[in-house]
Amino acid sequence: MLEDEFQDIRRSGPADPNLRLSVNLLGAEAMTPPEFQEFRKDPPTILGASIRIQPPLGQYDPSRLVNLGTNRWSFKPQIGLVQPVRKRFAIEMSLGAWFFTENKEFFGTTRKQSPLLSGEFNFVWRIRPGFWASLDTTFYYGGRTTVGDELRSDLQRNSRIGGTFAVPFGGRHVLKFSASSGFFVRFGGNFDTFAVSYQYGWISGN
């Protein structure tokens, strides 16, 4: 809705790609498949880091407000921790932030955006290898924009809550069901999601 009127817009074409590099810092060295199977039964504390890079390669028209591309570089360094709690439960936490370069072709002016902090907390129940459920929460803070010399009132301070359920079958196949909903939304989209995904593992969960 724009100025109390519903608008319908369609876009097609390539979006900005996402590239990600991840590395384990603690608790999970390179393993053979049998070693990995033993590792999954009783994992230790795991610490890792990653960086996501989004180059401005998507479709972009500076005369349009809604685009598939952003016409700027985006970077997200992130650190994550997995802490086992007893044998079948684990806490997963991650903290990161998006950093953005300027979009210098935004309706004839420059659009800037401050860093957007994000965090995630998951409480995981490992029923058996490959069969698990989790309670998930996320939050976002920051991302306020400046267009030209105008500082916009679009500070994001949002959080979401959801859950995931993974069901293995046939040794190497997994169906994942997940749902989420806005818990606290100050600015931006407030929406519900439900997803079903299929995964195939090269290493059997049996």
C-alpha positions as CSV (number, residue, x, y, z in Angstrom):
1,M,0.0,0.0,0.0
2,L,1.3,3.4,-1.0
3,E,-0.5,6.6,0.2
4,D,-3.5,4.5,1.2
5,E,-3.8,3.0,-2.3
6,F,-2.9,-0.6,-3.2
7,Q,-0.2,-0.9,-5.8
8,D,0.7,-3.9,-7.9
9,I,4.3,-4.2,-9.3
10,R,5.9,-7.1,-11.1
11,R,9.7,-7.5,-11.7
12,S,11.6,-10.2,-13.4
13,G,15.3,-10.7,-14.0
14,P,18.5,-11.5,-12.0
15,A,18.9,-10.4,-8.4
16,D,22.1,-9.7,-6.5
17,P,24.0,-13.0,-5.9
18,N,25.1,-14.0,-2.4
19,L,28.5,-15.4,-1.8
20,R,29.5,-17.0,1.5
21,L,32.7,-18.2,3.0
22,S,32.6,-20.1,6.3
23,V,35.3,-21.5,8.6
24,N,35.3,-23.5,11.8
25,L,37.5,-22.0,14.5
26,L,36.9,-24.5,17.3
27,G,35.6,-28.0,17.8
28,A,35.1,-29.4,14.3
29,E,38.2,-30.4,12.4
30,A,38.2,-32.1,9.0
31,M,36.9,-35.7,9.4
32,T,36.4,-38.9,7.4
33,P,32.7,-40.0,7.0
34,P,33.0,-42.6,9.9
35,E,34.6,-40.0,12.1
36,F,31.8,-37.5,11.3
37,Q,29.2,-40.1,12.3
38,E,30.8,-40.6,15.7
39,F,31.2,-36.8,16.0
40,R,27.4,-36.3,15.5
41,K,26.6,-38.6,18.4
42,D,28.2,-36.3,21.0
43,P,29.5,-33.0,19.5
44,P,31.6,-30.6,21.6
45,T,31.4,-26.8,21.7
46,I,31.7,-25.5,18.2
47,L,32.8,-21.9,17.2
48,G,32.7,-20.7,13.6
49,A,32.8,-17.5,11.5
50,S,31.6,-16.5,8.1
51,I,31.3,-13.6,5.7
52,R,28.6,-13.0,3.1
53,I,29.2,-10.7,0.2
54,Q,26.5,-9.4,-2.1
55,P,27.8,-7.7,-5.2
56,P,25.6,-5.3,-7.2
57,L,25.0,-7.5,-10.2
58,G,21.2,-7.7,-10.1
59,Q,18.8,-5.8,-12.3
60,Y,18.5,-2.2,-11.3
61,D,16.8,0.9,-12.7
62,P,17.5,4.2,-10.9
63,S,14.1,5.5,-11.9
64,R,12.2,2.7,-10.1
65,L,11.6,2.4,-6.4
66,V,11.3,-1.4,-6.4
67,N,14.2,-3.3,-7.9
68,L,15.6,-6.8,-7.9
69,G,19.2,-5.4,-7.4
70,T,20.4,-2.9,-4.8
71,N,23.1,-1.1,-6.8
72,R,25.5,-1.4,-3.9
73,W,27.9,-3.8,-2.2
74,S,26.7,-5.5,1.0
75,F,28.9,-7.4,3.5
76,K,27.9,-9.5,6.5
77,P,30.6,-10.8,8.9
78,Q,29.1,-13.2,11.4
79,I,30.2,-15.4,14.3
80,G,28.3,-18.5,15.6
81,L,28.5,-20.8,18.6
82,V,27.0,-24.2,19.2
83,Q,26.9,-25.2,22.8
84,P,25.7,-28.8,23.7
85,V,23.4,-29.0,26.8
86,R,23.4,-32.6,28.0
87,K,23.4,-35.2,25.3
88,R,20.3,-34.4,23.2
89,F,20.0,-30.6,23.5
90,A,22.1,-27.8,22.2
91,I,22.0,-24.0,22.1
92,E,23.0,-22.3,18.8
93,M,23.7,-18.6,18.8
94,S,25.0,-16.2,16.1
95,L,25.7,-12.5,15.9
96,G,26.5,-10.5,12.8
97,A,25.9,-7.2,11.0
98,W,25.3,-6.1,7.5
99,F,27.4,-3.2,6.2
100,F,26.4,-1.3,3.0
101,T,28.1,0.9,0.5
102,E,26.3,3.9,-1.0
103,N,23.8,3.7,-3.8
104,K,24.7,6.8,-5.8
105,E,21.9,6.3,-8.4
106,F,18.8,6.5,-6.3
107,F,16.3,8.8,-8.1
108,G,19.1,11.3,-8.9
109,T,20.6,11.3,-5.4
110,T,22.5,9.1,-3.0
111,R,21.0,6.6,-0.6
112,K,23.0,5.5,2.4
113,Q,22.2,2.9,5.1
114,S,23.7,2.4,8.5
115,P,24.8,-1.0,9.6
116,L,22.1,-3.5,10.4
117,L,22.9,-5.7,13.5
118,S,21.3,-9.2,13.5
119,G,21.3,-12.1,16.0
120,E,19.8,-15.5,16.2
121,F,19.1,-18.0,19.0
122,N,18.0,-21.6,18.5
123,F,17.2,-24.2,21.1
124,V,17.7,-27.6,19.4
125,W,16.4,-31.0,20.5
126,R,18.5,-33.8,18.8
127,I,16.0,-36.7,18.9
128,R,18.5,-38.9,17.0
129,P,21.0,-38.3,14.2
130,G,19.3,-36.4,11.4
131,F,16.0,-36.2,13.4
132,W,15.7,-32.9,15.3
133,A,13.4,-30.0,16.2
134,S,14.3,-26.4,17.2
135,L,12.7,-23.3,18.6
136,D,14.1,-20.3,16.8
137,T,14.3,-16.5,17.5
138,T,15.9,-13.7,15.5
139,F,16.3,-10.0,15.9
140,Y,17.4,-7.0,13.8
141,Y,18.5,-3.5,14.9
142,G,19.7,-0.5,12.9
143,G,19.6,-0.1,9.1
144,R,18.4,3.5,9.2
145,T,18.7,5.2,5.8
146,T,19.7,8.6,4.5
147,V,18.5,9.8,1.1
148,G,20.3,12.9,0.0
149,D,20.5,15.0,3.2
150,E,17.3,13.6,4.7
151,L,17.6,11.1,7.6
152,R,14.6,8.7,7.3
153,S,12.6,7.5,10.2
154,D,13.1,3.8,9.3
155,L,15.2,2.5,12.1
156,Q,14.6,-1.3,12.3
157,R,14.0,-2.9,15.7
158,N,12.3,-6.2,14.8
159,S,12.3,-9.7,16.1
160,R,10.8,-13.0,14.9
161,I,10.0,-16.4,16.4
162,G,9.5,-19.7,14.8
163,G,10.3,-23.4,14.8
164,T,11.9,-26.1,12.6
165,F,11.3,-29.9,12.4
166,A,13.5,-32.2,10.5
167,V,12.4,-35.8,9.6
168,P,14.9,-38.2,8.0
169,F,13.9,-41.2,5.9
170,G,15.6,-43.7,3.7
171,G,19.0,-43.1,5.3
172,R,20.0,-40.1,3.2
173,H,16.8,-38.1,2.8
174,V,15.4,-35.4,5.1
175,L,12.2,-33.4,5.0
176,K,12.3,-30.1,6.9
177,F,9.2,-28.1,8.0
178,S,9.6,-24.6,9.3
179,A,7.4,-21.7,10.3
180,S,8.0,-18.2,11.6
181,S,6.0,-15.1,12.5
182,G,6.8,-11.5,13.5
183,F,7.1,-11.1,17.3
184,F,7.9,-7.4,17.5
185,V,8.0,-5.3,14.4
186,R,8.8,-1.6,14.5
187,F,9.5,-1.0,10.8
188,G,9.4,-3.2,7.7
189,G,7.4,-6.2,6.8
190,N,5.4,-8.1,9.4
191,F,4.6,-11.5,7.8
192,D,4.2,-15.2,8.5
193,T,6.1,-17.9,6.7
194,F,5.8,-21.7,6.3
195,A,8.3,-23.7,4.3
196,V,8.9,-27.3,3.4
197,S,12.3,-28.4,2.0
198,Y,14.0,-31.6,0.9
199,Q,17.6,-32.4,1.5
200,Y,19.8,-35.3,0.3
201,G,22.9,-36.2,2.4
202,W,25.9,-37.8,0.9
203,I,26.7,-39.3,4.3
204,S,24.0,-41.6,5.7
205,G,22.4,-40.6,9.1
206,N,22.1,-44.3,10.1
